[in-house]
Amino acid sequence: ARAVVQRCVGMAGLLGCLLAALLALGRDAIPAAFTADAAVLALLGSTIPFVVATQPVNALAFVWDGVLFGAGGFRYASRQMALCAVPAVIIMKLGPHAQEGAAAA
């Protein structure tokens, strides 16, 4: 089982890096295929590097999720997801208010 997991992790790492490279190469062409709006393209231009950088991590996370779920770790995974969601929800709830306060200062 360990050999299979190691193989999957290695393949996911390679696939994530390959996808990141393809997204980096298509950083102008991919958004342009969906919109011609200059404001949208400018916004996407600033966010695509983040998307590119997270692809290897995302690919590895999918593999580890599969391993965890395959090992019957549903209870652990659900608790960790809930725990990780708390700060995200707080930030989303406070985000607009924090920005308004910063703009007024």
KOLKOLKOL-926687 format. One record per atom (N, C-alpha, C): atom name; x, y, z; chain; residue number from 1. Coordinates in nm, 4 decimals, always signed. Each point is the difference from the previous one (the first is absolute). Layout:
<recs>
   at          x          y          z   ch     i
   CA          X          Y          Z    A   NUM
...
</recs>
This chain:
<recs>
   at          x          y          z   ch     i
    N    +0.0815    -0.1190    +0.0000    A     1
   CA    -0.0815    +0.1190    +0.0000    A     1
    C    +0.0864    +0.1263    +0.0000    A     1
    N    +0.1101    -0.0041    +0.0749    A     2
   CA    +0.0883    +0.1168    +0.0033    A     2
    C    +0.0600    +0.0291    -0.1360    A     2
    N    +0.0341    -0.1035    -0.0721    A     3
   CA    +0.0586    +0.0192    -0.1323    A     3
    C    -0.1003    +0.0661    -0.0941    A     3
    N    -0.1264    -0.0400    +0.0114    A     4
   CA    -0.1047    +0.0594    -0.0842    A     4
    C    -0.0182    +0.1475    +0.0355    A     4
    N    -0.0026    +0.0297    +0.1296    A     5
   CA    -0.0156    +0.1388    +0.0435    A     5
    C    +0.1182    +0.0835    -0.0475    A     5
    N    +0.1207    -0.0522    +0.0167    A     6
   CA    +0.1189    +0.0739    -0.0447    A     6
    C    -0.0038    +0.0241    -0.1501    A     6
    N    -0.0435    -0.0982    -0.0733    A     7
   CA    -0.0100    +0.0148    -0.1457    A     7
    C    -0.1044    +0.1059    -0.0369    A     7
    N    -0.1140    -0.0039    +0.0663    A     8
   CA    -0.1058    +0.0983    -0.0265    A     8
    C    +0.0442    +0.1408    +0.0373    A     8
    N    +0.0693    +0.0141    +0.1131    A     9
   CA    +0.0497    +0.1314    +0.0411    A     9
    C    +0.1003    +0.0522    -0.1026    A     9
    N    +0.0889    -0.0856    -0.0457    A    10
   CA    +0.0965    +0.0411    -0.1022    A    10
    C    -0.0674    +0.0419    -0.1297    A    10
    N    -0.0985    -0.0777    -0.0430    A    11
   CA    -0.0715    +0.0332    -0.1231    A    11
    C    -0.0797    +0.1289    +0.0163    A    11
    N    -0.0609    +0.0205    +0.1174    A    12
   CA    -0.0769    +0.1217    +0.0246    A    12
    C    +0.0919    +0.1215    +0.0006    A    12
    N    +0.1176    -0.0138    +0.0599    A    13
   CA    +0.0957    +0.1107    -0.0007    A    13
    C    +0.0407    +0.0382    -0.1411    A    13
    N    +0.0283    -0.1003    -0.0813    A    14
   CA    +0.0360    +0.0269    -0.1392    A    14
    C    -0.1161    +0.0616    -0.0778    A    14
    N    -0.1180    -0.0552    +0.0178    A    15
   CA    -0.1172    +0.0522    -0.0692    A    15
    C    -0.0302    +0.1435    +0.0435    A    15
    N    +0.0125    +0.0271    +0.1300    A    16
   CA    -0.0230    +0.1352    +0.0503    A    16
    C    +0.0988    +0.0991    -0.0589    A    16
    N    +0.1258    -0.0397    -0.0094    A    17
   CA    +0.1020    +0.0882    -0.0592    A    17
    C    -0.0252    +0.0196    -0.1493    A    17
    N    -0.0399    -0.1055    -0.0686    A    18
   CA    -0.0308    +0.0102    -0.1423    A    18
    C    -0.1189    +0.0938    -0.0228    A    18
    N    -0.1036    -0.0159    +0.0797    A    19
   CA    -0.1164    +0.0872    -0.0124    A    19
    C    +0.0372    +0.1446    +0.0308    A    19
    N    +0.0843    +0.0203    +0.1006    A    20
   CA    +0.0451    +0.1348    +0.0331    A    20
    C    +0.0755    +0.0615    -0.1179    A    20
    N    +0.0852    -0.0791    -0.0629    A    21
   CA    +0.0760    +0.0501    -0.1153    A    21
    C    -0.0929    +0.0351    -0.1166    A    21
    N    -0.0998    -0.0855    -0.0247    A    22
   CA    -0.0944    +0.0270    -0.1083    A    22
    C    -0.0824    +0.1256    +0.0278    A    22
    N    -0.0424    +0.0164    +0.1241    A    23
   CA    -0.0750    +0.1205    +0.0359    A    23
    C    +0.0870    +0.1246    -0.0113    A    23
    N    +0.1257    -0.0120    +0.0381    A    24
   CA    +0.0920    +0.1139    -0.0115    A    24
    C    +0.0218    +0.0376    -0.1464    A    24
    N    +0.0146    -0.0996    -0.0840    A    25
   CA    +0.0193    +0.0262    -0.1429    A    25
    C    -0.1252    +0.0608    -0.0637    A    25
    N    -0.1171    -0.0389    +0.0487    A    26
   CA    -0.1246    +0.0492    -0.0573    A    26
    C    -0.0629    +0.1133    +0.0791    A    26
    N    +0.0796    +0.0672    +0.0831    A    27
   CA    -0.0553    +0.1025    +0.0903    A    27
    C    -0.0710    +0.1133    -0.0729    A    27
    N    +0.0351    +0.0248    -0.1248    A    28
   CA    -0.0691    +0.1037    -0.0776    A    28
    C    -0.1091    -0.0587    -0.0887    A    28
    N    +0.0276    -0.1140    -0.0598    A    29
   CA    -0.0938    -0.0598    -0.0950    A    29
    C    -0.1234    -0.0600    +0.0669    A    29
    N    +0.0176    -0.0615    +0.1149    A    30
   CA    -0.1137    -0.0664    +0.0653    A    30
    C    -0.1075    +0.0998    +0.0412    A    30
    N    +0.0328    +0.1076    +0.0718    A    31
   CA    -0.1052    +0.0974    +0.0340    A    31
    C    -0.0612    +0.0663    -0.1234    A    31
    N    +0.0810    +0.0264    -0.1004    A    32
   CA    -0.0496    +0.0649    -0.1216    A    32
    C    -0.0998    -0.0890    -0.0747    A    32
    N    +0.0063    -0.1301    +0.0226    A    33
   CA    -0.0954    -0.0907    -0.0637    A    33
    C    -0.1393    +0.0125    +0.0604    A    33
    N    -0.0092    +0.0593    +0.1192    A    34
   CA    -0.1280    +0.0105    +0.0682    A    34
    C    -0.0563    +0.1420    +0.0058    A    34
    N    +0.0853    +0.1005    -0.0137    A    35
   CA    -0.0484    +0.1380    +0.0066    A    35
    C    +0.0932    +0.0936    -0.0754    A    35
    N    -0.0577    +0.1107    -0.0451    A    36
   CA    +0.0796    +0.1054    -0.0631    A    36
    C    -0.0016    +0.1263    +0.0856    A    36
    N    -0.0673    -0.0056    +0.1136    A    37
   CA    -0.0110    +0.1142    +0.0904    A    37
    C    +0.1368    +0.0300    +0.0617    A    37
    N    +0.0496    +0.1211    -0.0212    A    38
   CA    +0.1333    +0.0374    +0.0459    A    38
    C    +0.0117    -0.0036    +0.1522    A    38
    N    -0.1054    +0.0402    +0.0709    A    39
   CA    +0.0046    -0.0005    +0.1460    A    39
    C    +0.0089    -0.1427    +0.0537    A    39
    N    -0.0747    -0.0894    -0.0600    A    40
   CA    +0.0032    -0.1402    +0.0429    A    40
    C    +0.1368    -0.0604    -0.0306    A    40
    N    +0.0521    +0.0274    -0.1172    A    41
   CA    +0.1317    -0.0520    -0.0371    A    41
    C    +0.1083    +0.0526    +0.0935    A    41
    N    -0.0100    +0.1269    +0.0393    A    42
   CA    +0.0983    +0.0565    +0.0928    A    42
    C    -0.0082    -0.0686    +0.1362    A    42
    N    -0.1216    -0.0233    +0.0464    A    43
   CA    -0.0177    -0.0679    +0.1284    A    43
    C    +0.0544    -0.1423    -0.0062    A    43
    N    -0.0296    -0.0690    -0.1075    A    44
   CA    +0.0499    -0.1368    -0.0148    A    44
    C    +0.1516    -0.0028    -0.0103    A    44
    N    +0.0560    +0.1019    -0.0638    A    45
   CA    +0.1456    +0.0066    -0.0126    A    45
    C    +0.0694    +0.0040    +0.1352    A    45
    N    -0.0651    +0.0602    +0.0987    A    46
   CA    +0.0605    +0.0071    +0.1326    A    46
    C    -0.0283    -0.1243    +0.0840    A    46
    N    -0.1001    -0.0798    -0.0367    A    47
   CA    -0.0326    -0.1185    +0.0795    A    47
    C    +0.0569    -0.1297    -0.0582    A    47
    N    +0.0295    -0.0013    -0.1260    A    48
   CA    +0.0499    -0.1239    -0.0622    A    48
    C    +0.1312    -0.0486    +0.0632    A    48
    N    +0.0937    +0.0880    +0.0370    A    49
   CA    +0.1207    -0.0535    +0.0654    A    49
    C    -0.0315    -0.0796    +0.1271    A    49
    N    -0.1000    +0.0418    +0.0756    A    50
   CA    -0.0411    -0.0751    +0.1190    A    50
    C    -0.0547    -0.1368    -0.0400    A    50
    N    -0.0828    -0.0034    -0.1028    A    51
   CA    -0.0572    -0.1261    -0.0478    A    51
    C    +0.1115    -0.0931    -0.0477    A    51
    N    +0.0956    +0.0544    -0.0719    A    52
   CA    +0.1131    -0.0794    -0.0490    A    52
    C    +0.0787    -0.0584    +0.1177    A    52
    N    +0.0284    +0.0837    +0.0993    A    53
   CA    +0.0817    -0.0441    +0.1135    A    53
    C    -0.0674    -0.1075    +0.0837    A    53
    N    -0.1323    -0.0026    +0.0027    A    54
   CA    -0.0690    -0.0962    +0.0853    A    54
    C    -0.0263    -0.1347    -0.0672    A    54
    N    +0.0248    -0.0128    -0.1273    A    55
   CA    -0.0323    -0.1255    -0.0687    A    55
    C    +0.0727    -0.1217    +0.0547    A    55
    N    +0.1316    +0.0057    +0.0251    A    56
   CA    +0.0644    -0.1196    +0.0571    A    56
    C    -0.0568    -0.0367    +0.1379    A    56
    N    -0.0280    +0.1003    +0.0825    A    57
   CA    -0.0570    -0.0258    +0.1323    A    57
    C    -0.1387    -0.0610    -0.0134    A    57
    N    -0.0810    +0.0532    -0.0908    A    58
   CA    -0.1350    -0.0533    -0.0213    A    58
    C    +0.0047    -0.1462    -0.0430    A    58
    N    +0.0888    -0.0314    -0.0924    A    59
   CA    +0.0085    -0.1381    -0.0484    A    59
    C    +0.0379    -0.0953    +0.1138    A    59
    N    +0.0950    +0.0416    +0.0816    A    60
   CA    +0.0401    -0.0842    +0.1134    A    60
    C    -0.1127    -0.0125    +0.1028    A    60
    N    -0.0745    +0.1070    +0.0210    A    61
   CA    -0.1114    -0.0049    +0.0954    A    61
    C    -0.1057    -0.0999    -0.0448    A    61
    N    -0.0270    -0.0065    -0.1292    A    62
   CA    -0.0990    -0.0960    -0.0491    A    62
    C    +0.0459    -0.1430    +0.0264    A    62
    N    +0.1273    -0.0274    -0.0196    A    63
   CA    +0.0512    -0.1347    +0.0256    A    63
    C    -0.0117    -0.0330    +0.1485    A    63
    N    +0.0429    +0.0912    +0.0863    A    64
   CA    -0.0051    -0.0276    +0.1435    A    64
    C    -0.1435    -0.0111    +0.0497    A    64
    N    -0.0917    +0.0756    -0.0587    A    65
   CA    -0.1415    -0.0179    +0.0334    A    65
    C    -0.0457    -0.1415    -0.0342    A    65
    N    +0.0383    -0.0460    -0.1174    A    66
   CA    -0.0372    -0.1349    -0.0416    A    66
    C    +0.0574    -0.1057    +0.0921    A    66
    N    +0.1248    +0.0189    +0.0404    A    67
   CA    +0.0631    -0.0951    +0.0923    A    67
    C    -0.0722    +0.0013    +0.1343    A    67
    N    -0.0276    +0.1194    +0.0505    A    68
   CA    -0.0678    +0.0123    +0.1293    A    68
    C    -0.1392    -0.0627    -0.0046    A    68
    N    -0.0753    +0.0316    -0.1051    A    69
   CA    -0.1350    -0.0563    -0.0105    A    69
    C    +0.0048    -0.1507    -0.0222    A    69
    N    +0.0962    -0.0457    -0.0768    A    70
   CA    +0.0147    -0.1433    -0.0230    A    70
    C    +0.0339    -0.0757    +0.1270    A    70
    N    +0.0688    +0.0673    +0.0920    A    71
   CA    +0.0361    -0.0633    +0.1274    A    71
    C    -0.1110    +0.0142    +0.1033    A    71
    N    -0.1125    +0.0589    -0.0406    A    72
   CA    -0.1125    +0.0131    +0.0914    A    72
    C    +0.0103    +0.1192    +0.0932    A    72
    N    +0.0731    +0.1026    -0.0390    A    73
   CA    +0.0198    +0.1164    +0.0854    A    73
    C    -0.1035    +0.1092    -0.0197    A    73
    N    -0.1238    -0.0377    -0.0226    A    74
   CA    -0.1050    +0.0996    -0.0252    A    74
    C    -0.0248    +0.0893    +0.1212    A    74
    N    -0.0031    -0.0576    +0.1178    A    75
   CA    -0.0260    +0.0788    +0.1215    A    75
    C    +0.1122    +0.1030    +0.0201    A    75
    N    +0.1244    -0.0455    -0.0130    A    76
   CA    +0.1140    +0.0908    +0.0138    A    76
    C    -0.0067    +0.1112    -0.1041    A    76
    N    -0.0265    -0.0364    -0.1248    A    77
   CA    -0.0051    +0.0989    -0.1077    A    77
    C    -0.1114    +0.1014    +0.0229    A    77
    N    -0.1155    -0.0453    +0.0438    A    78
   CA    -0.1108    +0.0936    +0.0219    A    78
    C    +0.0311    +0.0963    +0.1136    A    78
    N    +0.0628    -0.0474    +0.1046    A    79
   CA    +0.0378    +0.0887    +0.1106    A    79
    C    +0.1042    +0.1022    -0.0440    A    79
    N    +0.0975    -0.0454    -0.0761    A    80
   CA    +0.1048    +0.0923    -0.0455    A    80
    C    -0.0556    +0.1041    -0.0967    A    80
    N    -0.0921    -0.0410    -0.0867    A    81
   CA    -0.0622    +0.0958    -0.0921    A    81
    C    -0.0786    +0.1051    +0.0763    A    81
    N    -0.0744    -0.0426    +0.0999    A    82
   CA    -0.0773    +0.0949    +0.0810    A    82
    C    +0.0939    +0.0945    +0.0738    A    82
    N    +0.1069    -0.0530    +0.0544    A    83
   CA    +0.0968    +0.0825    +0.0716    A    83
    C    +0.0660    +0.1016    -0.0928    A    83
    N    +0.0344    -0.0423    -0.1198    A    84
   CA    +0.0631    +0.0904    -0.0963    A    84
    C    -0.0985    +0.1013    -0.0571    A    84
    N    -0.1268    -0.0325    +0.0000    A    85
   CA    -0.1003    +0.0911    -0.0551    A    85
    C    -0.0274    +0.1174    +0.0927    A    85
    N    +0.0212    -0.0176    +0.1293    A    86
   CA    -0.0316    +0.1065    +0.0963    A    86
    C    +0.0739    +0.1302    -0.0328    A    86
    N    +0.1328    -0.0003    -0.0153    A    87
   CA    +0.0657    +0.1272    -0.0322    A    87
    C    -0.0438    +0.0565    -0.1352    A    87
    N    -0.0257    -0.0860    -0.0960    A    88
   CA    -0.0437    +0.0480    -0.1312    A    88
    C    -0.1347    +0.0696    +0.0093    A    88
    N    -0.0918    -0.0573    +0.0760    A    89
   CA    -0.1319    +0.0612    +0.0169    A    89
    C    +0.0131    +0.1334    +0.0725    A    89
    N    +0.0834    +0.0054    +0.1020    A    90
   CA    +0.0207    +0.1258    +0.0727    A    90
    C    +0.0552    +0.1066    -0.0929    A    90
    N    +0.0978    -0.0349    -0.0792    A    91
   CA    +0.0591    +0.0965    -0.0932    A    91
    C    -0.1031    +0.0460    -0.1022    A    91
    N    -0.0801    -0.0930    -0.0510    A    92
   CA    -0.1021    +0.0384    -0.0982    A    92
    C    -0.1064    +0.0888    +0.0627    A    92
    N    -0.0355    -0.0276    +0.1241    A    93
   CA    -0.1016    +0.0813    +0.0676    A    93
    C    +0.0542    +0.1388    +0.0348    A    93
    N    +0.1248    +0.0085    +0.0427    A    94
   CA    +0.0578    +0.1272    +0.0414    A    94
    C    +0.0658    +0.0760    -0.1142    A    94
    N    +0.0291    -0.0693    -0.1086    A    95
   CA    +0.0726    +0.0608    -0.1122    A    95
    C    -0.0554    +0.1327    -0.0471    A    95
    N    -0.1264    +0.0085    -0.0392    A    96
   CA    -0.0520    +0.1270    -0.0498    A    96
    C    +0.0044    +0.1102    +0.1068    A    96
    N    -0.0261    -0.0363    +0.1256    A    97
   CA    +0.0007    +0.0992    +0.1064    A    97
    C    +0.1427    +0.0467    +0.0291    A    97
    N    +0.0940    -0.0900    -0.0050    A    98
   CA    +0.1387    +0.0373    +0.0246    A    98
    C    +0.0485    +0.0928    -0.1109    A    98
    N    -0.0427    -0.0260    -0.1235    A    99
   CA    +0.0407    +0.0854    -0.1117    A    99
    C    -0.0621    +0.1387    +0.0112    A    99
    N    -0.1245    +0.0078    +0.0439    A   100
   CA    -0.0658    +0.1305    +0.0175    A   100
    C    +0.0716    +0.0823    +0.1063    A   100
    N    +0.0391    -0.0661    +0.1102    A   101
   CA    +0.0698    +0.0694    +0.1069    A   101
    C    +0.1363    +0.0483    -0.0445    A   101
    N    +0.0684    -0.0789    -0.0794    A   102
   CA    +0.1320    +0.0391    -0.0485    A   102
    C    -0.0109    +0.1149    -0.0987    A   102
    N    -0.1056    +0.0009    -0.0804    A   103
   CA    -0.0171    +0.1070    -0.0988    A   103
    C    -0.0335    +0.1314    +0.0691    A   103
    N    -0.0709    -0.0039    +0.1117    A   104
   CA    -0.0388    +0.1217    +0.0729    A   104
    C    +0.1180    +0.0605    +0.0735    A   104
    N    +0.0988    -0.0824    +0.0354    A   105
   CA    +0.1145    +0.0487    +0.0778    A   105
    C    +0.1005    +0.0726    -0.0816    A   105
</recs>
